[in-house]
Amino acid sequence: MTNIEGIDAIPLLTRRLAWDMLPHLYSPIVLRRLELLPPGDEGEDLEHEDSHRRLDPLLAIEPYLRPILPIVKDVICAAMLVDEDGSPTPLNEEVVGEIVRASCVGVLAHLVNQEVVQVNDGCR
């Protein structure tokens, strides 16, 4: 997934995710923070359009996401803020990574259970 025909795809995937995950006005700023040069104005317009081509088909599942996202936020915040012994969990890169993983898996599991998203048998 991060190696496409011998090419390191991480920069490409990082650019796409930055555009898809963030309000578009922040994408170039975040890309600079990640040490990826943002494209010029024309390239920025193309990346913005490309993001909409990926995101627009997902509008059909928004009604399924809207009611669960506040619940996901509450669960993640509760898990993030309190450790097993009841003390606050220090927020670091590892904790953020686990929050992202748990959020993605939880949301996808819900969408699969609701038969909104289908997982192919041959998926690896």
C-alpha positions in Angstrom: 0.0 0.0 0.0 2.9 2.4 0.7 5.0 1.0 -2.1 3.6 1.2 -5.6 5.7 -0.6 -8.2 8.9 0.1 -6.4 8.0 3.8 -5.7 7.7 5.1 -2.2 4.0 6.2 -2.1 4.1 7.7 1.4 4.5 11.3 0.1 1.6 10.9 -2.3 -0.6 9.3 0.3 0.3 12.0 2.8 -0.6 14.7 0.4 -4.0 13.0 -0.4 -4.8 12.5 3.2 -3.9 16.0 4.1 -6.3 17.3 1.5 -9.0 14.8 2.4 -8.9 15.1 6.2 -8.5 18.8 6.7 -10.3 22.0 5.7 -8.7 22.7 2.4 -7.2 26.1 3.4 -5.1 24.2 6.0 -3.8 21.6 3.7 -0.8 23.6 2.3 0.2 24.7 5.8 0.1 21.1 7.2 2.0 19.9 4.1 4.8 22.4 4.9 4.9 21.2 8.5 5.3 17.7 7.2 8.2 19.0 5.1 6.3 18.4 1.8 6.4 21.4 -0.4 2.9 22.6 -1.3 2.3 22.9 -5.0 2.1 26.2 -6.7 -1.4 27.8 -7.2 -2.2 25.6 -10.2 -1.1 22.4 -8.5 -3.0 23.4 -5.4 -6.2 23.8 -7.4 -5.6 20.3 -9.0 -5.0 18.7 -5.6 -8.1 20.4 -4.3 -10.2 19.1 -7.2 -8.7 15.6 -6.9 -9.7 15.6 -3.2 -13.3 16.4 -4.1 -13.3 13.6 -6.6 -12.4 11.2 -3.8 -14.7 12.8 -1.1 -17.8 13.6 -3.1 -18.9 9.9 -3.5 -18.8 9.6 0.3 -21.6 12.2 0.6 -24.0 9.2 0.3 -22.9 7.8 3.6 -22.9 11.0 5.5 -26.3 10.3 7.0 -24.9 7.2 8.5 -21.8 9.0 9.8 -23.4 12.1 11.3 -25.2 10.4 14.2 -22.2 8.3 15.3 -19.4 10.8 15.0 -20.3 12.7 18.3 -20.4 9.3 20.0 -17.0 8.3 18.6 -15.7 11.7 19.9 -17.1 11.1 23.3 -15.6 7.5 23.5 -12.2 8.6 22.3 -12.0 11.6 24.6 -13.0 9.5 27.6 -10.3 6.9 26.6 -7.7 9.5 25.9 -8.3 11.6 29.0 -8.2 8.8 31.6 -5.6 6.0 31.9 -6.3 2.6 33.5 -5.5 3.9 37.0 -7.8 7.0 36.5 -5.0 9.5 35.8 -4.9 11.6 32.7 -3.2 9.9 29.7 -0.3 12.0 28.4 -1.0 12.9 24.8 1.9 11.8 22.6 2.4 10.5 19.1 1.7 6.9 20.2 -1.5 7.8 21.9 -2.7 9.9 18.9 -1.9 6.9 16.6 -4.0 4.6 18.8 -6.8 7.2 18.8 -6.7 7.4 15.0 -6.6 3.6 14.7 -9.5 3.0 17.1 -11.6 5.8 15.5 -11.1 4.4 12.0 -11.7 0.8 13.0 -14.8 1.7 15.1 -16.4 3.8 12.4 -15.7 1.2 9.6 -17.0 -1.6 11.8 -20.2 0.3 12.3 -20.6 1.0 8.6 -20.0 -2.6 7.7 -22.5 -3.7 10.3 -25.1 -1.3 8.9 -24.3 -2.7 5.5 -23.4 0.7 4.2 -19.8 -0.5 3.4 -19.0 -3.9 2.1 -15.6 -5.6 2.6 -14.5 -7.8 -0.3 -13.6 -11.4 0.5 -10.3 -11.1 -1.4 -9.2 -8.0 0.6 -5.7 -8.2 2.0 
